[in-house]
Amino acid sequence: MSSGEKILSVIKEDSEQAIAQLQAETEKKCQSTMAKAQAKAQEISENARLKKQEQTARLQKTYQSRRELEKRNIILRAKRAAIDEAVTSVLDYMNHLDSKAYFTLIYRLAATLDTKEGVVLLNARDLKRVPADFLAQMKKSGIAATLSQTPDNSIESGFILKNGDIEENMSFAAVIAARREAVEDVINRELFKD
């Protein structure tokens, strides 16, 4: 082999070694970069999974809260309807008492008034069935009054005591409306006992 061939052979060998070394370093760098990329991808994937779990848990909690709120609202509406029905039943019962019980209730209501004199207004039905001792019983209840012979058909049941411009509305509907909250409390306790 000539000296030129030897030099070429050495150069070739050196080049092949350099290329092999460069390939090994490149492969090593590629593997390191791939490992880092896979680790980063796993980290991103795990973060996304955790975030999705948190969102799912938050949404489930929100939906649970909404379901509970809707359930409470349904129960409250049902209770309100039952109370309204009970109040209507009580008013209907009061409106249809027999004459003796009806007027006894009127005397009891009259005893609660601050105004102690005036004209008693009744509806046409009650004027026809008013007891003979009506004014005497009103007086015993603390009311010095006269009885208007003109029916006031704006009153379904009960009475109005009028003294000048002052009117005490003691119609059963007005009495229940004025005491509705207390009446509702009683009905609520009776209807929805635990």
VENKA-V463787 format. One line per field, one symbol per residue. psi: psi as a letter, one per 40 degrees, with the letter a starting at -180 (. if undefined). Layout:
# VENKA-V463787
psi: ???
This chain:
# VENKA-V463787
psi: hidddddddddddddddddddddddddddddddddddddddddddddddddddddddddddddddddddddddddddddddddddddddddddddfiiddddddddddddeeidheiahhhiidddddehidfdddddddeehhiihhehigeehdiaihhhgbehhhhfidddddddfddddddddddddfi.
